[in-house]
Structure formats: structure tokens, C-alpha cells
């Protein structure tokens, strides 16, 4: 018997930061892709969770200047040509 799968799709995200003096986004941290918490997707849509996460991040990173970008994938190990299912970018240091 296989373990019961959740009724929602699993997603993984990559968080990137671009300093206001730089042109390119760079990964935040060294963990690589992180899984979107299953318990969050049980109560929110993926889009709602991403918006909530980025709002919290903007508050936490208020001393940073630049932009924060989240790329969301449907696979834990997307290939180099994989396109994210969702991309959101927010400005930092504008409050």
C-alpha cells in the first residue's frame, strides 16, 4: 500500500535577492530549492502563500535595499530549461 498523497500539488521555491546596486539576482542562502510547506497549501492557494511569504520577508529584511524574487517549481529538481509555475518579485527598503 502506498502512502496517501495530499490532495494538493507539491511545490518547491527558490528565493533570490538583487541588491539595488547590482543587475542580477543571486540565491539567498545555500539550501537550494525548499519545499512549500504542505500545511500552508492545505489552507491557502499557492499564490496566497507566496504573497504572504513575501510580505513577511519584506518586513524582516527592512534593512536590505533592492528586490526579492521567488521562483516556484512543480518539481523538486527542475532541469536547467524548466520554467517556474509562478514568479513574484517585491521591492525591499521602500517602506
N, C-alpha and C positions, 0 to 999 in steps of 0.2 A: 504494500500500500504506500502510495506516495504522500508526502506531507501536503496538507491543504495549502493551496496558494491563496494569497489575498485577492480580493475581488478588484483591487486597483492595480494599475500598472506600476512597476518599479521604475524609478528614475535615479540618475546619478548626475551630480553637478560639479562644475569646476568654477572656482572663484578667482577672478583676475583683477588686478589693480593697475591703473595707469596714473603715474604721478603727473601733475599739471605741467611739469617741465619736460615730459617725455612724450614720444609719439606712439609708442607701442604698449599694449597691455602685457603684464607679466603675472605669472601664477602667484597667488597668495599662499604661503605655506609650502610644505614639501610633501603633503599627503597624496597629491594627485586627485583623482575623482573621489567624491564622497557620496554616499547614498542619501537620497532624500529620505528623511525618517518616515517609516511606514505609518506610524501613528498620526503624523501630520496629514498624510494623504487619506486617512480614514475619515477625517473631519473637514478637510479643505480640498479645493481643486489645486492642481499643480500651480496654476497661475496665482492663486491666492496665497499659497505658501511662499512662492518666490517673492511676491510683493511684500509680505510680512517680513521675511528674512532680510531683504534689502533695506527696509525701513529701520529694522533693529540695527543692522550693520552701520547705517549712516549715523545713527545716534552714538554707537560705540566708537566709531572711527572719526569723531568730530575734529580731531587734530590733523587728519590727513587732508591733503588738497589734491584733487584730481577726479578720477572716476572709478567706480567699482562695476564690474561686469560679471554676470552669472550666465554660464552656458549649461544647459540641461540636456542630457542624452538619455535615450531609452536603453542603452547598453552600458554595462559596467566597464567594458574595454572597447570603446569605439575605435574603428580604424582611422587612419590618417585622413581619409576622404569623407568620414561621417559628418553629417550636418546635425547640429543641435536641434532638438524639437522645440526649444524655447531659448531666447536670448533676451536678457534685460540688462540695461545699463543705467546707473544713477550717478549723479554728481556728488562729490564729497567736499566738505568745507564751505558750503554755501549758506549755512544757517546762522 
